[in-house]
């Protein structure tokens, strides 16, 4: 049988599952060919475009797309690394902030505790057996009022009148606040008055300088006019000129009355 001889000649190149002779061998070959055909059809379907035509693969276009994808991948990797570093820095900064916050809270607790002790000491000095209540829970007011200010205010009010020695701490605080407010108002008023005084002084200096300049200008004008009249006496009526000179400058008072022109060096005529 020719098919059997052909199969025996190609025994070295037989595929797996190949039956050498008979109808069973032909069926196996047909099944293998059908599988190959299905694979080829699947590949051709993958290569077909929207119109049903087989697309031609451009290797240069594929290489270009691959390079672009590699560039995008590198940029994304760098961005991810940078974000990871920033996240690490933020976590480190957050840890430092938490440490600072805990330390600030401890300092605040210590300050409140010291203020409570100071309040207890002050109450013991005043002879009061009251326990700290609502006033001790306000650290902002306690921080603004120092121990020295309270003692000074209590001493001043105790020296002024006998009943004031038994004032409570809240009354002392209110009195001290009122005194501080009055002092602040007085300081602001003094600053305004000082500013106004400086402005008035500056204006007075400017007016004095202007008056001095005007006086010098008037003096120069009078001297110039006097010299002009003295240099040209014949151009002015003599009694009028003497009257003008007598009322302009003190020097003009030394000018002698008209005596035939001798006062200005004019020779007296024989006529």
Secondary structure as GFF3:
##gff-version 3
##sequence-region A 1 271
A	DSSP	alpha_helix	2	9	.	.	.	ID=ss1
A	DSSP	three_ten_helix	11	13	.	.	.	ID=ss2
A	DSSP	alpha_helix	22	47	.	.	.	ID=ss3
A	DSSP	alpha_helix	59	126	.	.	.	ID=ss4
A	DSSP	three_ten_helix	134	137	.	.	.	ID=ss5
A	DSSP	alpha_helix	139	144	.	.	.	ID=ss6
A	DSSP	alpha_helix	147	160	.	.	.	ID=ss7
A	DSSP	three_ten_helix	163	166	.	.	.	ID=ss8
A	DSSP	alpha_helix	169	231	.	.	.	ID=ss9
A	DSSP	three_ten_helix	233	235	.	.	.	ID=ss10
A	DSSP	alpha_helix	238	246	.	.	.	ID=ss11
A	DSSP	three_ten_helix	250	254	.	.	.	ID=ss12
###
